[in-house]
């Protein structure tokens, strides 16, 4: 089934189009991680700095894994995207829940900054991805 926003001959010639946005997202996330660690350190000390940076890292690892797995599934057979996406979603959120409960049970001072780092990572990743799709990717399609 053809997708109106993807030109089939160009997509076939450019096998990496599914991951082209990833470097921009990783750079934005690295910058966010540095800012989060700095803010955490200034406002709450070492545990807060570590928690905030770790929260951003959790988001980056999660979203990068999803991007790579879904790009692979789409390249192999687009019908694999839904089952792999849903399976990965369930596995990631189960693991995240288990880890968050385990961390919360320790009484670690970096728990709240960890949660804030995850939220900031989601917001920045999503915002930069929307920007990339509407500005950079769209411009490439109109050529």
GUDRENFI-687941 format. One record per residue (C-alpha): residue number from 1; x, y, z; residue in three letters. Coordinates in steps of 0.2 Angstrom, whole numbers, plus 5000, padded with zeros to 4 digits. Each point is the difference from the previous one (the first is absolute). Example, Ala and Ser with C-alpha at 12.3 -4.5 7.8 and 13.67 -1.06 7.14 Angstrom:
REM residues 2
 resi    u    v    w resn
    1 5062 4978 5039  ALA
    2 5006 5017 4997  SER
END
This chain:
REM residues 143
 resi    u    v    w resn
    1 5000 5000 5000  UNK
    2 5008 5017 4995  UNK
    3 5001 5014 5013  UNK
    4 4996 5017 4992  UNK
    5 5014 5008 5010  UNK
    6 5014 4988 4994  UNK
    7 5005 4999 4982  UNK
    8 5003 4982 4997  UNK
    9 5015 5001 4988  UNK
   10 5009 5013 5011  UNK
   11 4996 4989 5015  UNK
   12 5007 4984 4991  UNK
   13 5016 5010 4995  UNK
   14 5002 5007 5017  UNK
   15 4999 4986 5013  UNK
   16 5005 5011 5014  UNK
   17 4985 5012 4999  UNK
   18 4992 4991 5015  UNK
   19 5014 5006 5011  UNK
   20 5005 5016 4993  UNK
   21 4992 5010 5014  UNK
   22 5009 4990 5014  UNK
   23 5017 5011 5001  UNK
   24 4990 5016 5002  UNK
   25 4989 4992 5014  UNK
   26 5016 4993 5008  UNK
   27 5009 5017 5000  UNK
   28 4985 5009 5007  UNK
   29 4998 4986 5014  UNK
   30 5019 5001 5004  UNK
   31 4998 5019 5002  UNK
   32 4985 4998 5011  UNK
   33 5009 4987 5011  UNK
   34 5014 5012 5003  UNK
   35 4988 5014 5005  UNK
   36 4990 4988 5011  UNK
   37 5016 4994 5009  UNK
   38 5005 5018 5002  UNK
   39 4983 5005 5007  UNK
   40 4999 4985 5011  UNK
   41 5017 5003 5007  UNK
   42 4997 5018 5004  UNK
   43 4982 4997 5007  UNK
   44 5003 4984 5009  UNK
   45 5018 4994 5000  UNK
   46 5008 4984 4993  UNK
   47 4985 4989 5002  UNK
   48 4989 5012 4991  UNK
   49 5012 5003 4986  UNK
   50 5002 4981 4997  UNK
   51 4981 4997 5001  UNK
   52 4996 5014 4988  UNK
   53 5013 4994 4987  UNK
   54 4995 4982 5003  UNK
   55 4982 5004 4996  UNK
   56 5005 5008 4984  UNK
   57 5011 4985 4996  UNK
   58 4985 4988 5003  UNK
   59 4989 5010 4988  UNK
   60 5014 5000 4987  UNK
   61 5004 4981 5001  UNK
   62 4981 4996 4999  UNK
   63 4996 5011 4985  UNK
   64 5016 4995 4991  UNK
   65 4996 4982 5002  UNK
   66 4983 5003 4994  UNK
   67 5006 5010 4985  UNK
   68 5013 4987 4995  UNK
   69 4988 4985 5002  UNK
   70 4986 5008 4991  UNK
   71 5011 5005 4986  UNK
   72 5007 4982 4998  UNK
   73 4982 4993 5001  UNK
   74 4994 5013 4987  UNK
   75 5015 4996 4988  UNK
   76 4997 4981 5002  UNK
   77 4981 5000 4998  UNK
   78 4989 5015 5005  UNK
   79 4987 4988 5007  UNK
   80 5013 4996 5014  UNK
   81 4999 5018 5007  UNK
   82 4984 4998 5010  UNK
   83 5004 4984 5009  UNK
   84 5018 5005 5003  UNK
   85 4995 5017 5006  UNK
   86 4987 4994 5012  UNK
   87 5011 4986 5006  UNK
   88 5014 5012 5003  UNK
   89 4988 5013 5008  UNK
   90 4994 4987 5013  UNK
   91 5017 4993 5004  UNK
   92 5008 5018 5002  UNK
   93 4986 5006 5011  UNK
   94 5000 4984 5011  UNK
   95 5019 5002 5002  UNK
   96 4998 5018 5004  UNK
   97 4987 4997 5013  UNK
   98 5010 4987 5008  UNK
   99 5016 5011 5001  UNK
  100 4990 5015 5006  UNK
  101 4992 4989 5014  UNK
  102 5018 4993 5005  UNK
  103 5008 5018 5000  UNK
  104 4985 5007 5010  UNK
  105 5002 4986 5013  UNK
  106 5018 5006 5003  UNK
  107 4996 5017 5006  UNK
  108 5013 5008 4988  UNK
  109 5000 5019 5000  UNK
  110 5001 5000 4981  UNK
  111 4983 4992 4997  UNK
  112 4990 5016 4996  UNK
  113 5014 5007 4989  UNK
  114 5000 4984 4991  UNK
  115 4982 5001 4997  UNK
  116 5002 5018 4994  UNK
  117 5014 4995 4989  UNK
  118 4989 4987 4992  UNK
  119 4986 5013 4997  UNK
  120 5012 5013 4993  UNK
  121 5008 4987 4989  UNK
  122 4983 4995 4993  UNK
  123 4995 5018 4997  UNK
  124 5017 5005 4991  UNK
  125 5000 4984 4990  UNK
  126 4982 5002 4994  UNK
  127 5002 5019 4997  UNK
  128 5016 4997 4990  UNK
  129 4993 4986 4990  UNK
  130 4985 5011 4995  UNK
  131 5011 5014 4995  UNK
  132 5011 4988 4990  UNK
  133 4984 4992 4991  UNK
  134 4992 5017 4996  UNK
  135 5016 5010 4995  UNK
  136 5014 4989 4995  UNK
  137 4991 4984 4993  UNK
  138 4986 5010 4992  UNK
  139 5013 5011 4991  UNK
  140 5008 4984 4993  UNK
  141 4984 4993 4993  UNK
  142 4996 5016 4991  UNK
  143 5015 5000 4990  UNK
END
